Amino acid sequence: MDLQTIKERIAVVQSKREYLLDLLEQPNLGILKVDVNQALEELDELIDEFKRTIPETENN
């Protein structure tokens, strides 16, 4: 897999973050709120790790 493909896939994953934030705000989520919160934390960690691995100068 080339770097451009990885960047495109990361961009798709980052776009899903907003959906998770919206889902987290739902009042009827119940115990699933814990899972959504965990997904957000893991997503943020993955994005941070990507940014550390592929510095911004290479992201362009």
Predicted model as a PDB file, atoms N, CA, C, CB and O in Angstrom, pLDDT in the B-factor column:
MODEL        1                                                                  
ATOM      1  N   MET A   1       0.856  -1.170   0.000  1.00 83.00           N  
ATOM      2  CA  MET A   1       0.000   0.000   0.000  1.00 83.00           C  
ATOM      3  C   MET A   1       0.904   1.236   0.000  1.00 83.00           C  
ATOM      4  CB  MET A   1      -0.975  -0.004   1.232  1.00 83.00           C  
ATOM      5  O   MET A   1       1.832   1.339   0.802  1.00 83.00           O  
ATOM      6  N   ASP A   2       0.626   2.145  -0.887  1.00 87.00           N  
ATOM      7  CA  ASP A   2       1.472   3.333  -0.969  1.00 87.00           C  
ATOM      8  C   ASP A   2       1.000   4.412   0.013  1.00 87.00           C  
ATOM      9  CB  ASP A   2       1.478   3.887  -2.405  1.00 87.00           C  
ATOM     10  O   ASP A   2      -0.095   4.332   0.571  1.00 87.00           O  
ATOM     11  N   LEU A   3       1.842   5.406   0.204  1.00 87.00           N  
ATOM     12  CA  LEU A   3       1.582   6.461   1.186  1.00 87.00           C  
ATOM     13  C   LEU A   3       0.316   7.242   0.861  1.00 87.00           C  
ATOM     14  CB  LEU A   3       2.765   7.411   1.260  1.00 87.00           C  
ATOM     15  O   LEU A   3      -0.438   7.604   1.765  1.00 87.00           O  
ATOM     16  N   GLN A   4       0.077   7.505  -0.411  1.00 89.00           N  
ATOM     17  CA  GLN A   4      -1.114   8.261  -0.798  1.00 89.00           C  
ATOM     18  C   GLN A   4      -2.391   7.508  -0.416  1.00 89.00           C  
ATOM     19  CB  GLN A   4      -1.098   8.546  -2.310  1.00 89.00           C  
ATOM     20  O   GLN A   4      -3.349   8.119   0.057  1.00 89.00           O  
ATOM     21  N   THR A   5      -2.412   6.211  -0.612  1.00 91.00           N  
ATOM     22  CA  THR A   5      -3.574   5.394  -0.254  1.00 91.00           C  
ATOM     23  C   THR A   5      -3.797   5.423   1.252  1.00 91.00           C  
ATOM     24  CB  THR A   5      -3.391   3.940  -0.738  1.00 91.00           C  
ATOM     25  O   THR A   5      -4.933   5.521   1.714  1.00 91.00           O  
ATOM     26  N   ILE A   6      -2.726   5.338   2.007  1.00 89.00           N  
ATOM     27  CA  ILE A   6      -2.831   5.387   3.470  1.00 89.00           C  
ATOM     28  C   ILE A   6      -3.400   6.733   3.902  1.00 89.00           C  
ATOM     29  CB  ILE A   6      -1.447   5.147   4.133  1.00 89.00           C  
ATOM     30  O   ILE A   6      -4.281   6.790   4.761  1.00 89.00           O  
ATOM     31  N   LYS A   7      -2.899   7.815   3.309  1.00 89.00           N  
ATOM     32  CA  LYS A   7      -3.403   9.150   3.655  1.00 89.00           C  
ATOM     33  C   LYS A   7      -4.894   9.278   3.342  1.00 89.00           C  
ATOM     34  CB  LYS A   7      -2.614  10.233   2.898  1.00 89.00           C  
ATOM     35  O   LYS A   7      -5.647   9.871   4.115  1.00 89.00           O  
ATOM     36  N   GLU A   8      -5.312   8.724   2.218  1.00 91.00           N  
ATOM     37  CA  GLU A   8      -6.729   8.778   1.843  1.00 91.00           C  
ATOM     38  C   GLU A   8      -7.582   8.005   2.843  1.00 91.00           C  
ATOM     39  CB  GLU A   8      -6.936   8.215   0.424  1.00 91.00           C  
ATOM     40  O   GLU A   8      -8.659   8.461   3.226  1.00 91.00           O  
ATOM     41  N   ARG A   9      -7.114   6.865   3.257  1.00 91.00           N  
ATOM     42  CA  ARG A   9      -7.872   6.055   4.221  1.00 91.00           C  
ATOM     43  C   ARG A   9      -7.930   6.724   5.587  1.00 91.00           C  
ATOM     44  CB  ARG A   9      -7.251   4.662   4.354  1.00 91.00           C  
ATOM     45  O   ARG A   9      -8.956   6.667   6.264  1.00 91.00           O  
ATOM     46  N   ILE A  10      -6.837   7.358   5.995  1.00 89.00           N  
ATOM     47  CA  ILE A  10      -6.831   8.095   7.260  1.00 89.00           C  
ATOM     48  C   ILE A  10      -7.828   9.247   7.193  1.00 89.00           C  
ATOM     49  CB  ILE A  10      -5.411   8.625   7.581  1.00 89.00           C  
ATOM     50  O   ILE A  10      -8.528   9.519   8.169  1.00 89.00           O  
ATOM     51  N   ALA A  11      -7.896   9.919   6.058  1.00 90.00           N  
ATOM     52  CA  ALA A  11      -8.839  11.028   5.887  1.00 90.00           C  
ATOM     53  C   ALA A  11     -10.280  10.530   6.022  1.00 90.00           C  
ATOM     54  CB  ALA A  11      -8.633  11.709   4.511  1.00 90.00           C  
ATOM     55  O   ALA A  11     -11.118  11.213   6.611  1.00 90.00           O  
ATOM     56  N   VAL A  12     -10.565   9.361   5.488  1.00 91.00           N  
ATOM     57  CA  VAL A  12     -11.907   8.788   5.616  1.00 91.00           C  
ATOM     58  C   VAL A  12     -12.214   8.498   7.083  1.00 91.00           C  
ATOM     59  CB  VAL A  12     -12.035   7.495   4.771  1.00 91.00           C  
ATOM     60  O   VAL A  12     -13.305   8.795   7.570  1.00 91.00           O  
ATOM     61  N   VAL A  13     -11.250   7.921   7.771  1.00 88.00           N  
ATOM     62  CA  VAL A  13     -11.436   7.613   9.193  1.00 88.00           C  
ATOM     63  C   VAL A  13     -11.638   8.899   9.993  1.00 88.00           C  
ATOM     64  CB  VAL A  13     -10.222   6.823   9.745  1.00 88.00           C  
ATOM     65  O   VAL A  13     -12.498   8.955  10.872  1.00 88.00           O  
ATOM     66  N   GLN A  14     -10.856   9.922   9.693  1.00 89.00           N  
ATOM     67  CA  GLN A  14     -10.996  11.199  10.407  1.00 89.00           C  
ATOM     68  C   GLN A  14     -12.381  11.804  10.173  1.00 89.00           C  
ATOM     69  CB  GLN A  14      -9.901  12.192   9.957  1.00 89.00           C  
ATOM     70  O   GLN A  14     -12.939  12.434  11.071  1.00 89.00           O  
ATOM     71  N   SER A  15     -12.930  11.621   8.994  1.00 90.00           N  
ATOM     72  CA  SER A  15     -14.252  12.183   8.709  1.00 90.00           C  
ATOM     73  C   SER A  15     -15.340  11.499   9.535  1.00 90.00           C  
ATOM     74  CB  SER A  15     -14.571  12.056   7.217  1.00 90.00           C  
ATOM     75  O   SER A  15     -16.391  12.093   9.778  1.00 90.00           O  
ATOM     76  N   LYS A  16     -15.108  10.278   9.963  1.00 88.00           N  
ATOM     77  CA  LYS A  16     -16.087   9.541  10.782  1.00 88.00           C  
ATOM     78  C   LYS A  16     -16.096  10.019  12.232  1.00 88.00           C  
ATOM     79  CB  LYS A  16     -15.787   8.041  10.739  1.00 88.00           C  
ATOM     80  O   LYS A  16     -17.040   9.736  12.970  1.00 88.00           O  
ATOM     81  N   ARG A  17     -15.066  10.731  12.640  1.00 91.00           N  
ATOM     82  CA  ARG A  17     -14.970  11.200  14.024  1.00 91.00           C  
ATOM     83  C   ARG A  17     -16.160  12.098  14.388  1.00 91.00           C  
ATOM     84  CB  ARG A  17     -13.648  11.961  14.237  1.00 91.00           C  
ATOM     85  O   ARG A  17     -16.711  11.992  15.484  1.00 91.00           O  
ATOM     86  N   GLU A  18     -16.547  12.972  13.473  1.00 90.00           N  
ATOM     87  CA  GLU A  18     -17.670  13.875  13.717  1.00 90.00           C  
ATOM     88  C   GLU A  18     -18.960  13.081  13.961  1.00 90.00           C  
ATOM     89  CB  GLU A  18     -17.853  14.843  12.526  1.00 90.00           C  
ATOM     90  O   GLU A  18     -19.776  13.461  14.801  1.00 90.00           O  
ATOM     91  N   TYR A  19     -19.138  11.994  13.235  1.00 91.00           N  
ATOM     92  CA  TYR A  19     -20.311  11.143  13.429  1.00 91.00           C  
ATOM     93  C   TYR A  19     -20.314  10.564  14.845  1.00 91.00           C  
ATOM     94  CB  TYR A  19     -20.340  10.005  12.379  1.00 91.00           C  
ATOM     95  O   TYR A  19     -21.356  10.531  15.501  1.00 91.00           O  
ATOM     96  N   LEU A  20     -19.163  10.112  15.311  1.00 92.00           N  
ATOM     97  CA  LEU A  20     -19.081   9.567  16.659  1.00 92.00           C  
ATOM     98  C   LEU A  20     -19.386  10.633  17.709  1.00 92.00           C  
ATOM     99  CB  LEU A  20     -17.698   8.971  16.904  1.00 92.00           C  
ATOM    100  O   LEU A  20     -20.044  10.355  18.711  1.00 92.00           O  
ATOM    101  N   LEU A  21     -18.906  11.852  17.474  1.00 92.00           N  
ATOM    102  CA  LEU A  21     -19.207  12.941  18.412  1.00 92.00           C  
ATOM    103  C   LEU A  21     -20.706  13.224  18.463  1.00 92.00           C  
ATOM    104  CB  LEU A  21     -18.446  14.216  18.015  1.00 92.00           C  
ATOM    105  O   LEU A  21     -21.267  13.436  19.538  1.00 92.00           O  
ATOM    106  N   ASP A  22     -21.346  13.225  17.304  1.00 93.00           N  
ATOM    107  CA  ASP A  22     -22.797  13.435  17.253  1.00 93.00           C  
ATOM    108  C   ASP A  22     -23.527  12.301  17.959  1.00 93.00           C  
ATOM    109  CB  ASP A  22     -23.278  13.549  15.795  1.00 93.00           C  
ATOM    110  O   ASP A  22     -24.490  12.533  18.691  1.00 93.00           O  
ATOM    111  N   LEU A  23     -23.068  11.081  17.737  1.00 92.00           N  
ATOM    112  CA  LEU A  23     -23.678   9.920  18.376  1.00 92.00           C  
ATOM    113  C   LEU A  23     -23.543   9.995  19.891  1.00 92.00           C  
ATOM    114  CB  LEU A  23     -23.043   8.631  17.855  1.00 92.00           C  
ATOM    115  O   LEU A  23     -24.462   9.621  20.619  1.00 92.00           O  
ATOM    116  N   LEU A  24     -22.415  10.470  20.356  1.00 90.00           N  
ATOM    117  CA  LEU A  24     -22.155  10.583  21.790  1.00 90.00           C  
ATOM    118  C   LEU A  24     -23.145  11.526  22.471  1.00 90.00           C  
ATOM    119  CB  LEU A  24     -20.730  11.068  22.027  1.00 90.00           C  
ATOM    120  O   LEU A  24     -23.418  11.384  23.663  1.00 90.00           O  
ATOM    121  N   GLU A  25     -23.674  12.471  21.731  1.00 92.00           N  
ATOM    122  CA  GLU A  25     -24.602  13.455  22.283  1.00 92.00           C  
ATOM    123  C   GLU A  25     -26.040  12.939  22.395  1.00 92.00           C  
ATOM    124  CB  GLU A  25     -24.583  14.695  21.430  1.00 92.00           C  
ATOM    125  O   GLU A  25     -26.891  13.605  22.984  1.00 92.00           O  
ATOM    126  N   GLN A  26     -26.312  11.776  21.844  1.00 92.00           N  
ATOM    127  CA  GLN A  26     -27.667  11.225  21.874  1.00 92.00           C  
ATOM    128  C   GLN A  26     -28.048  10.846  23.305  1.00 92.00           C  
ATOM    129  CB  GLN A  26     -27.777   9.993  20.940  1.00 92.00           C  
ATOM    130  O   GLN A  26     -27.303  10.133  23.978  1.00 92.00           O  
ATOM    131  N   PRO A  27     -29.198  11.317  23.767  1.00 91.00           N  
ATOM    132  CA  PRO A  27     -29.598  11.056  25.155  1.00 91.00           C  
ATOM    133  C   PRO A  27     -30.006   9.601  25.418  1.00 91.00           C  
ATOM    134  CB  PRO A  27     -30.741  11.964  25.524  1.00 91.00           C  
ATOM    135  O   PRO A  27     -29.971   9.147  26.562  1.00 91.00           O  
ATOM    136  N   ASN A  28     -30.390   8.876  24.376  1.00 93.00           N  
ATOM    137  CA  ASN A  28     -30.891   7.509  24.569  1.00 93.00           C  
ATOM    138  C   ASN A  28     -29.827   6.449  24.281  1.00 93.00           C  
ATOM    139  CB  ASN A  28     -32.099   7.270  23.676  1.00 93.00           C  
ATOM    140  O   ASN A  28     -30.164   5.302  23.986  1.00 93.00           O  
ATOM    141  N   LEU A  29     -28.586   6.809  24.360  1.00 89.00           N  
ATOM    142  CA  LEU A  29     -27.497   5.901  24.029  1.00 89.00           C  
ATOM    143  C   LEU A  29     -27.264   4.845  25.108  1.00 89.00           C  
ATOM    144  CB  LEU A  29     -26.229   6.686  23.805  1.00 89.00           C  
ATOM    145  O   LEU A  29     -26.821   3.733  24.819  1.00 89.00           O  
ATOM    146  N   GLY A  30     -27.562   5.198  26.325  1.00 92.00           N  
ATOM    147  CA  GLY A  30     -27.411   4.242  27.420  1.00 92.00           C  
ATOM    148  C   GLY A  30     -25.978   3.781  27.597  1.00 92.00           C  
ATOM    149  O   GLY A  30     -25.039   4.574  27.527  1.00 92.00           O  
ATOM    150  N   ILE A  31     -25.825   2.481  27.830  1.00 93.00           N  
ATOM    151  CA  ILE A  31     -24.501   1.914  28.084  1.00 93.00           C  
ATOM    152  C   ILE A  31     -23.604   1.957  26.853  1.00 93.00           C  
ATOM    153  CB  ILE A  31     -24.634   0.485  28.564  1.00 93.00           C  
ATOM    154  O   ILE A  31     -22.385   1.849  26.986  1.00 93.00           O  
ATOM    155  N   LEU A  32     -24.168   2.111  25.670  1.00 94.00           N  
ATOM    156  CA  LEU A  32     -23.358   2.208  24.456  1.00 94.00           C  
ATOM    157  C   LEU A  32     -22.489   3.459  24.446  1.00 94.00           C  
ATOM    158  CB  LEU A  32     -24.251   2.196  23.230  1.00 94.00           C  
ATOM    159  O   LEU A  32     -21.533   3.558  23.677  1.00 94.00           O  
ATOM    160  N   LYS A  33     -22.834   4.419  25.314  1.00 94.00           N  
ATOM    161  CA  LYS A  33     -22.036   5.642  25.413  1.00 94.00           C  
ATOM    162  C   LYS A  33     -20.583   5.309  25.768  1.00 94.00           C  
ATOM    163  CB  LYS A  33     -22.640   6.599  26.467  1.00 94.00           C  
ATOM    164  O   LYS A  33     -19.658   5.975  25.302  1.00 94.00           O  
ATOM    165  N   VAL A  34     -20.392   4.297  26.577  1.00 94.00           N  
ATOM    166  CA  VAL A  34     -19.043   3.868  26.962  1.00 94.00           C  
ATOM    167  C   VAL A  34     -18.284   3.381  25.731  1.00 94.00           C  
ATOM    168  CB  VAL A  34     -19.104   2.750  28.041  1.00 94.00           C  
ATOM    169  O   VAL A  34     -17.108   3.699  25.554  1.00 94.00           O  
ATOM    170  N   ASP A  35     -18.962   2.608  24.881  1.00 95.00           N  
ATOM    171  CA  ASP A  35     -18.320   2.086  23.672  1.00 95.00           C  
ATOM    172  C   ASP A  35     -17.995   3.197  22.683  1.00 95.00           C  
ATOM    173  CB  ASP A  35     -19.214   1.049  23.006  1.00 95.00           C  
ATOM    174  O   ASP A  35     -16.934   3.181  22.061  1.00 95.00           O  
ATOM    175  N   VAL A  36     -18.889   4.149  22.536  1.00 94.00           N  
ATOM    176  CA  VAL A  36     -18.652   5.262  21.624  1.00 94.00           C  
ATOM    177  C   VAL A  36     -17.482   6.104  22.128  1.00 94.00           C  
ATOM    178  CB  VAL A  36     -19.924   6.130  21.477  1.00 94.00           C  
ATOM    179  O   VAL A  36     -16.631   6.536  21.350  1.00 94.00           O  
ATOM    180  N   ASN A  37     -17.452   6.327  23.422  1.00 94.00           N  
ATOM    181  CA  ASN A  37     -16.345   7.069  24.026  1.00 94.00           C  
ATOM    182  C   ASN A  37     -15.016   6.352  23.780  1.00 94.00           C  
ATOM    183  CB  ASN A  37     -16.581   7.251  25.540  1.00 94.00           C  
ATOM    184  O   ASN A  37     -14.015   6.980  23.436  1.00 94.00           O  
ATOM    185  N   GLN A  38     -15.021   5.046  23.959  1.00 95.00           N  
ATOM    186  CA  GLN A  38     -13.814   4.245  23.725  1.00 95.00           C  
ATOM    187  C   GLN A  38     -13.390   4.329  22.268  1.00 95.00           C  
ATOM    188  CB  GLN A  38     -14.048   2.777  24.123  1.00 95.00           C  
ATOM    189  O   GLN A  38     -12.202   4.458  21.973  1.00 95.00           O  
ATOM    190  N   ALA A  39     -14.348   4.258  21.359  1.00 93.00           N  
ATOM    191  CA  ALA A  39     -14.037   4.356  19.925  1.00 93.00           C  
ATOM    192  C   ALA A  39     -13.400   5.701  19.608  1.00 93.00           C  
ATOM    193  CB  ALA A  39     -15.312   4.159  19.076  1.00 93.00           C  
ATOM    194  O   ALA A  39     -12.445   5.769  18.834  1.00 93.00           O  
ATOM    195  N   LEU A  40     -13.917   6.768  20.198  1.00 94.00           N  
ATOM    196  CA  LEU A  40     -13.346   8.096  19.983  1.00 94.00           C  
ATOM    197  C   LEU A  40     -11.906   8.173  20.494  1.00 94.00           C  
ATOM    198  CB  LEU A  40     -14.205   9.159  20.671  1.00 94.00           C  
ATOM    199  O   LEU A  40     -11.030   8.715  19.822  1.00 94.00           O  
ATOM    200  N   GLU A  41     -11.675   7.633  21.674  1.00 95.00           N  
ATOM    201  CA  GLU A  41     -10.329   7.650  22.244  1.00 95.00           C  
ATOM    202  C   GLU A  41      -9.350   6.879  21.366  1.00 95.00           C  
ATOM    203  CB  GLU A  41     -10.341   7.063  23.656  1.00 95.00           C  
ATOM    204  O   GLU A  41      -8.237   7.341  21.114  1.00 95.00           O  
ATOM    205  N   GLU A  42      -9.765   5.710  20.904  1.00 94.00           N  
ATOM    206  CA  GLU A  42      -8.889   4.900  20.062  1.00 94.00           C  
ATOM    207  C   GLU A  42      -8.656   5.563  18.710  1.00 94.00           C  
ATOM    208  CB  GLU A  42      -9.481   3.505  19.866  1.00 94.00           C  
ATOM    209  O   GLU A  42      -7.548   5.519  18.176  1.00 94.00           O  
ATOM    210  N   LEU A  43      -9.686   6.168  18.164  1.00 93.00           N  
ATOM    211  CA  LEU A  43      -9.550   6.879  16.897  1.00 93.00           C  
ATOM    212  C   LEU A  43      -8.553   8.023  17.033  1.00 93.00           C  
ATOM    213  CB  LEU A  43     -10.912   7.412  16.427  1.00 93.00           C  
ATOM    214  O   LEU A  43      -7.694   8.212  16.171  1.00 93.00           O  
ATOM    215  N   ASP A  44      -8.669   8.780  18.111  1.00 94.00           N  
ATOM    216  CA  ASP A  44      -7.742   9.887  18.346  1.00 94.00           C  
ATOM    217  C   ASP A  44      -6.302   9.387  18.494  1.00 94.00           C  
ATOM    218  CB  ASP A  44      -8.158  10.670  19.597  1.00 94.00           C  
ATOM    219  O   ASP A  44      -5.365  10.010  17.996  1.00 94.00           O  
ATOM    220  N   GLU A  45      -6.141   8.260  19.183  1.00 94.00           N  
ATOM    221  CA  GLU A  45      -4.804   7.684  19.345  1.00 94.00           C  
ATOM    222  C   GLU A  45      -4.225   7.252  17.998  1.00 94.00           C  
ATOM    223  CB  GLU A  45      -4.850   6.487  20.309  1.00 94.00           C  
ATOM    224  O   GLU A  45      -3.046   7.477  17.727  1.00 94.00           O  
ATOM    225  N   LEU A  46      -5.048   6.636  17.159  1.00 91.00           N  
ATOM    226  CA  LEU A  46      -4.582   6.201  15.849  1.00 91.00           C  
ATOM    227  C   LEU A  46      -4.181   7.386  14.971  1.00 91.00           C  
ATOM    228  CB  LEU A  46      -5.660   5.380  15.156  1.00 91.00           C  
ATOM    229  O   LEU A  46      -3.168   7.341  14.275  1.00 91.00           O  
ATOM    230  N   ILE A  47      -4.980   8.432  15.014  1.00 90.00           N  
ATOM    231  CA  ILE A  47      -4.674   9.621  14.221  1.00 90.00           C  
ATOM    232  C   ILE A  47      -3.380  10.263  14.721  1.00 90.00           C  
ATOM    233  CB  ILE A  47      -5.842  10.636  14.282  1.00 90.00           C  
ATOM    234  O   ILE A  47      -2.534  10.669  13.924  1.00 90.00           O  
ATOM    235  N   ASP A  48      -3.234  10.352  16.039  1.00 92.00           N  
ATOM    236  CA  ASP A  48      -1.998  10.911  16.605  1.00 92.00           C  
ATOM    237  C   ASP A  48      -0.784  10.074  16.225  1.00 92.00           C  
ATOM    238  CB  ASP A  48      -2.105  11.006  18.130  1.00 92.00           C  
ATOM    239  O   ASP A  48       0.268  10.615  15.887  1.00 92.00           O  
ATOM    240  N   GLU A  49      -0.934   8.757  16.281  1.00 92.00           N  
ATOM    241  CA  GLU A  49       0.174   7.874  15.921  1.00 92.00           C  
ATOM    242  C   GLU A  49       0.534   8.043  14.441  1.00 92.00           C  
ATOM    243  CB  GLU A  49      -0.187   6.401  16.223  1.00 92.00           C  
ATOM    244  O   GLU A  49       1.713   8.046  14.084  1.00 92.00           O  
ATOM    245  N   PHE A  50      -0.460   8.182  13.599  1.00 90.00           N  
ATOM    246  CA  PHE A  50      -0.200   8.410  12.181  1.00 90.00           C  
ATOM    247  C   PHE A  50       0.578   9.703  11.983  1.00 90.00           C  
ATOM    248  CB  PHE A  50      -1.515   8.454  11.391  1.00 90.00           C  
ATOM    249  O   PHE A  50       1.540   9.747  11.216  1.00 90.00           O  
ATOM    250  N   LYS A  51       0.155  10.755  12.679  1.00 89.00           N  
ATOM    251  CA  LYS A  51       0.826  12.051  12.543  1.00 89.00           C  
ATOM    252  C   LYS A  51       2.268  11.998  13.047  1.00 89.00           C  
ATOM    253  CB  LYS A  51       0.051  13.126  13.302  1.00 89.00           C  
ATOM    254  O   LYS A  51       3.141  12.677  12.507  1.00 89.00           O  
ATOM    255  N   ARG A  52       2.516  11.194  14.080  1.00 92.00           N  
ATOM    256  CA  ARG A  52       3.883  11.030  14.576  1.00 92.00           C  
ATOM    257  C   ARG A  52       4.739  10.213  13.605  1.00 92.00           C  
ATOM    258  CB  ARG A  52       3.867  10.357  15.952  1.00 92.00           C  
ATOM    259  O   ARG A  52       5.922  10.494  13.412  1.00 92.00           O  
ATOM    260  N   THR A  53       4.119   9.200  13.000  1.00 90.00           N  
ATOM    261  CA  THR A  53       4.831   8.316  12.096  1.00 90.00           C  
ATOM    262  C   THR A  53       5.114   8.984  10.754  1.00 90.00           C  
ATOM    263  CB  THR A  53       4.039   7.046  11.885  1.00 90.00           C  
ATOM    264  O   THR A  53       6.202   8.848  10.195  1.00 90.00           O  
ATOM    265  N   ILE A  54       4.121   9.703  10.253  1.00 86.00           N  
ATOM    266  CA  ILE A  54       4.245  10.408   8.977  1.00 86.00           C  
ATOM    267  C   ILE A  54       4.170  11.893   9.300  1.00 86.00           C  
ATOM    268  CB  ILE A  54       3.119   9.972   7.939  1.00 86.00           C  
ATOM    269  O   ILE A  54       3.074  12.449   9.361  1.00 86.00           O  
ATOM    270  N   PRO A  55       5.298  12.540   9.506  1.00 78.00           N  
ATOM    271  CA  PRO A  55       5.283  13.959   9.878  1.00 78.00           C  
ATOM    272  C   PRO A  55       4.536  14.821   8.857  1.00 78.00           C  
ATOM    273  CB  PRO A  55       6.710  14.470  10.031  1.00 78.00           C  
ATOM    274  O   PRO A  55       4.386  14.446   7.694  1.00 78.00           O  
ATOM    275  N   GLU A  56       4.084  15.960   9.311  1.00 68.00           N  
ATOM    276  CA  GLU A  56       3.277  16.868   8.484  1.00 68.00           C  
ATOM    277  C   GLU A  56       3.970  17.215   7.168  1.00 68.00           C  
ATOM    278  CB  GLU A  56       2.974  18.148   9.255  1.00 68.00           C  
ATOM    279  O   GLU A  56       3.301  17.405   6.152  1.00 68.00           O  
ATOM    280  N   THR A  57       5.279  17.300   7.173  1.00 55.00           N  
ATOM    281  CA  THR A  57       5.982  17.632   5.931  1.00 55.00           C  
ATOM    282  C   THR A  57       5.796  16.559   4.875  1.00 55.00           C  
ATOM    283  CB  THR A  57       7.464  17.833   6.200  1.00 55.00           C  
ATOM    284  O   THR A  57       5.869  16.837   3.678  1.00 55.00           O  
ATOM    285  N   GLU A  58       5.551  15.321   5.322  1.00 51.00           N  
ATOM    286  CA  GLU A  58       5.302  14.231   4.383  1.00 51.00           C  
ATOM    287  C   GLU A  58       3.832  14.094   4.054  1.00 51.00           C  
ATOM    288  CB  GLU A  58       5.821  12.929   4.941  1.00 51.00           C  
ATOM    289  O   GLU A  58       3.479  13.389   3.109  1.00 51.00           O  
ATOM    290  N   ASN A  59       2.958  14.755   4.815  1.00 48.00           N  
ATOM    291  CA  ASN A  59       1.520  14.650   4.593  1.00 48.00           C  
ATOM    292  C   ASN A  59       1.053  15.467   3.403  1.00 48.00           C  
ATOM    293  CB  ASN A  59       0.777  15.084   5.823  1.00 48.00           C  
ATOM    294  O   ASN A  59      -0.096  15.324   2.986  1.00 48.00           O  
ATOM    295  N   ASN A  60       1.890  16.306   2.849  1.00 50.00           N  
ATOM    296  CA  ASN A  60       1.467  17.170   1.741  1.00 50.00           C  
ATOM    297  C   ASN A  60       1.618  16.505   0.414  1.00 50.00           C  
ATOM    298  CB  ASN A  60       2.242  18.446   1.742  1.00 50.00           C  
ATOM    299  O   ASN A  60       1.305  17.103  -0.615  1.00 50.00           O  
TER     300      ASN A  60                                                      
ENDMDL                                                                          
END                                                                             
